[in-house]
């Protein structure tokens, strides 16, 4: 009888160990997926930055807006032609 109980306990232990190991592998897989998603996000952010128009990248006043520079230039040139 003790052999049967010991065998049952060993089988139960092995089944639990397998389940714990499978959960560990699943966690590792999810962490790898999360890391890949983060890397993809960083690549997309970089690509968006590269896809901006050359005027936006070259404008020293990009925080304000490049259209403001164009408006200012138009104001200066139209004022000069009126004088």
C-alpha positions in Angstrom: 0.0 0.0 0.0 2.8 2.4 0.8 4.3 1.9 -2.6 1.0 2.9 -4.3 0.8 6.0 -2.2 4.4 6.9 -2.9 3.9 6.3 -6.7 0.7 8.5 -6.6 2.6 11.3 -4.8 5.5 11.1 -7.2 3.1 11.3 -10.2 1.3 14.3 -8.6 4.7 16.0 -8.0 5.8 15.4 -11.6 2.5 16.7 -13.0 2.8 19.9 -10.9 6.4 20.3 -11.9 5.5 20.0 -15.6 2.7 22.6 -15.1 5.1 25.0 -13.4 7.7 24.6 -16.1 5.1 25.2 -18.8 4.0 28.4 -17.0 7.6 29.5 -16.8 8.1 28.9 -20.5 4.9 30.9 -21.2 6.1 33.8 -19.1 9.5 33.7 -21.0 7.7 33.8 -24.3 5.5 36.7 -23.2 8.5 38.6 -22.0 10.2 38.0 -25.4 7.1 39.2 -27.2 6.9 42.3 -25.0 10.6 43.1 -25.7 10.1 42.7 -29.5 7.0 44.9 -29.4 9.0 47.6 -27.5 11.8 47.3 -30.2 9.2 47.6 -33.0 7.7 50.7 -31.3 11.2 52.3 -31.1 11.8 51.6 -34.8 8.4 53.1 -35.7 9.2 56.2 -33.7 12.5 56.5 -35.5 10.9 56.0 -38.9 8.3 58.7 -38.2 11.1 61.0 -37.3 12.8 60.2 -40.6 9.6 60.6 -42.6 9.1 64.2 -41.7 9.5 66.7 -44.4 13.0 68.1 -44.9 11.8 71.6 -44.0 10.6 70.4 -40.6 14.0 68.7 -39.9 16.0 71.7 -41.1 14.0 74.5 -39.5 15.8 75.9 -36.4 12.5 77.0 -35.0 10.8 73.7 -35.3 9.3 74.0 -31.8 7.3 77.0 -33.0 6.5 75.9 -36.5 8.1 76.3 -39.9 4.9 77.9 -41.3 5.6 80.8 -38.9 9.0 81.3 -40.5 7.3 81.4 -43.9 4.7 83.8 -42.7 7.4 86.1 -41.2 9.4 86.0 -44.4 6.3 86.9 -46.4 5.6 89.8 -44.0 9.1 91.1 -44.3 9.2 90.9 -48.1 5.7 92.4 -48.6 6.7 95.3 -46.2 9.8 96.0 -48.2 8.0 96.2 -51.4 5.4 98.6 -50.0 8.1 101.1 -48.9 
